[in-house]
């Protein structure tokens, strides 16, 4: 199974800075796309959600802050990780950006190593399912790098869809997800698959989990969750 690289959208109109961002992020193992203004960023985000956005404050057609406000108002992008990247260093500007919903704030000129560290920390916090670190929940262990799953220390073979589904659930234990949310988060934004297809994948995953199948619980009328607690 090929490894999906976390995708970073960088909204930056200065060519030299955009190229530095591209070089830095790709060198750290991310795939990248560059938008040079707000209009282009909107179009790219509408087509496919990135895993995170590096957003410049000053852009030629609008402000990054205005775009950030738009993203936070829309349900589809409300939780999208965003780091503001700007020459503005005044305390009140930082506070304003954070108050509008920025997850972090990096001032130019920036250290490439620090920027990578901040992006990685943000993704670990908000989207642990796409990281390379091992995941574990009770008797389920996932070696993300090797794409291997163990149940009570015994290896189990999962197909690609089962692996991605289990990885996402293990990264977010005890949280309830609707079928639509699982489609977006596991199979990708704008995936044209019937929501009921999730039920088929859940059924197959439970079969593969064997004695631990009860961990994948149905929440009637809502969706699914991963939990070792007894169902109501």
C-alpha positions in Angstrom: 0.0 0.0 0.0 1.4 3.4 -1.0 1.8 6.0 1.8 -0.3 9.1 1.5 1.7 12.2 2.1 0.0 14.9 4.2 -0.9 17.8 1.9 -0.1 21.4 2.8 -1.7 24.4 1.0 0.6 27.5 1.1 -1.1 30.8 0.4 1.8 33.2 -0.3 2.3 35.8 -3.1 6.0 36.4 -2.7 7.7 34.0 -5.2 10.9 33.6 -3.1 9.1 32.9 0.1 6.6 30.5 -1.7 9.6 28.6 -3.1 11.3 28.4 0.3 8.0 27.1 1.8 7.7 24.5 -0.9 11.3 23.4 -0.5 11.0 23.2 3.3 7.7 21.4 3.4 8.5 18.9 0.7 11.9 18.2 2.4 10.0 17.4 5.6 7.8 14.8 3.8 4.7 16.8 2.8 3.1 17.3 -0.5 2.4 20.9 -1.4 0.3 23.3 -3.4 0.9 27.0 -3.7 -1.8 29.7 -4.1 -0.8 33.2 -4.8 -4.0 34.9 -3.7 -7.3 34.4 -1.8 -9.3 33.6 -4.9 -6.9 30.8 -6.0 -6.9 29.5 -2.4 -10.7 29.4 -2.3 -10.7 27.4 -5.6 -8.2 24.9 -4.4 -9.9 24.3 -1.0 -13.2 23.9 -2.8 -11.7 21.2 -5.0 -10.0 19.3 -2.2 -9.3 19.9 1.5 -5.6 20.1 2.4 -4.4 18.7 5.7 -3.2 22.1 6.8 -2.9 25.7 5.4 0.1 28.1 5.8 -1.7 31.4 5.3 0.0 34.8 4.6 -1.6 37.8 6.2 -1.2 40.3 3.3 -2.3 39.0 -0.1 -3.0 41.0 -3.3 -6.7 40.5 -3.6 -7.8 40.3 0.1 -6.3 39.5 3.5 -5.4 36.2 4.8 -7.4 37.1 7.9 -10.5 37.5 5.8 -10.0 34.1 4.2 -9.5 32.6 7.7 -12.8 34.0 8.8 -14.5 32.5 5.8 -13.0 29.1 6.6 -14.1 29.1 10.2 -17.7 30.0 9.2 -18.1 27.0 6.9 -18.8 23.6 8.5 -16.6 21.8 5.9 -13.5 23.9 6.8 -14.2 25.0 10.4 -11.6 22.6 11.8 -9.0 22.9 9.0 -5.6 23.5 10.7 -4.3 27.0 9.8 -1.0 28.6 10.6 -0.8 32.4 9.9 2.5 33.4 8.3 3.2 37.1 8.2 5.7 39.9 8.7 3.3 41.4 11.2 5.0 41.1 14.6 2.9 43.3 16.8 1.3 41.6 19.8 -2.2 42.9 18.8 -1.9 41.4 15.3 -1.0 38.0 16.7 -4.0 38.2 19.1 -6.3 39.2 16.3 -5.2 36.3 14.1 -5.6 33.8 16.9 -9.0 35.3 17.9 -10.2 34.8 14.3 -9.4 31.1 14.6 -5.7 30.6 13.6 -4.2 27.6 15.2 -0.7 29.1 15.3 1.2 32.1 14.2 4.7 32.3 12.7 6.4 35.7 12.0 8.7 36.3 9.0 11.6 35.8 8.7 11.1 32.3 10.0 13.3 29.4 10.8 12.4 26.5 8.4 13.1 23.9 11.1 10.8 25.8 13.5 8.0 26.0 10.9 8.2 22.3 10.2 8.1 21.5 13.9 5.0 23.7 14.3 3.2 22.1 11.4 4.0 18.7 12.6 2.9 19.5 16.2 -0.3 21.0 14.8 -1.1 17.9 12.7 -0.3 15.6 15.6 -2.8 17.5 17.7 -5.6 17.9 15.2 -5.1 15.0 12.7 -3.2 12.2 14.4 -4.5 9.7 11.9 -2.2 11.1 9.1 1.0 11.1 11.1 3.7 8.4 11.0 3.8 7.7 14.8 2.5 4.3 16.0 -1.1 4.3 17.3 -2.5 2.1 20.1 -5.9 1.6 21.7 -6.2 -1.2 24.3 -5.2 -4.4 22.5 -5.0 -2.8 19.0 -1.6 -1.6 17.9 -0.9 0.0 14.5 2.6 0.5 13.0 1.7 3.3 10.6 5.1 3.3 8.8 4.9 -0.4 8.0 1.1 -0.6 7.6 0.9 -3.4 10.1 -1.8 -4.1 12.7 -1.6 -6.3 15.7 -4.4 -7.5 18.0 -3.2 -8.5 21.4 0.3 -8.8 19.9 -0.9 -11.1 17.0 -0.6 -9.7 13.5 -3.8 -9.4 11.4 -4.1 -8.7 7.7 -6.3 -5.8 6.7 -7.0 -4.4 3.2 -6.3 -0.8 2.4 -9.8 0.5 3.3 -10.0 -1.5 6.5 -6.5 -0.2 7.5 -7.4 3.5 6.9 -10.7 3.1 8.7 -9.2 1.4 11.7 -6.3 4.0 11.8 -8.8 6.8 11.9 -10.9 5.3 14.6 -7.9 4.4 16.8 -6.6 8.0 16.4 -10.0 9.3 17.7 -11.2 6.7 20.3 -14.6 7.2 22.0 -15.6 9.9 19.4 -18.8 9.3 17.4 -18.6 9.8 13.6 -21.4 9.9 11.1 -21.1 7.9 7.9 -20.5 11.2 6.0 -17.7 12.2 8.3 -16.0 8.9 7.9 -16.3 9.1 4.1 -14.7 12.6 4.2 -11.9 11.8 6.7 -11.1 8.2 5.6 -11.8 8.1 1.9 -11.2 11.8 1.2 -13.1 15.0 0.7 -15.4 15.0 -2.3 -15.4 11.2 -2.5 -18.4 10.1 -4.4 -19.3 7.0 -2.5 -22.7 6.1 -1.1 -22.8 6.6 2.7 -24.1 3.1 3.1 -20.9 1.8 1.7 -19.3 2.7 5.1 -21.6 0.0 6.7 -20.0 -2.6 4.4 -16.5 -1.5 5.3 -17.4 -1.5 9.0 -18.8 -5.0 8.7 -15.6 -6.2 7.0 -13.4 -4.5 9.6 -15.3 -6.1 12.5 -14.9 -9.5 10.8 -11.1 -8.9 10.6 -10.9 -7.8 14.2 -12.4 -11.1 15.4 -12.6 -11.2 19.2 -12.1 -7.4 19.3 -15.0 -6.7 16.9 -17.1 -5.3 19.7 -14.7 -2.3 19.9 -16.3 -0.9 16.7 -19.6 0.2 18.0 -22.8 1.3 16.2 -24.4 4.4 17.7 -28.0 4.1 16.6 -29.2 6.9 14.3 -25.8 8.6 14.4 -22.9 6.5 13.2 -19.9 4.6 14.6 -17.3 4.9 17.3 -14.3 2.9 18.6 -14.7 2.1 22.3 -13.9 -0.8 24.7 -16.7 0.3 27.0 -19.8 -1.8 27.1 -22.6 -0.4 24.9 -25.7 1.0 26.4 
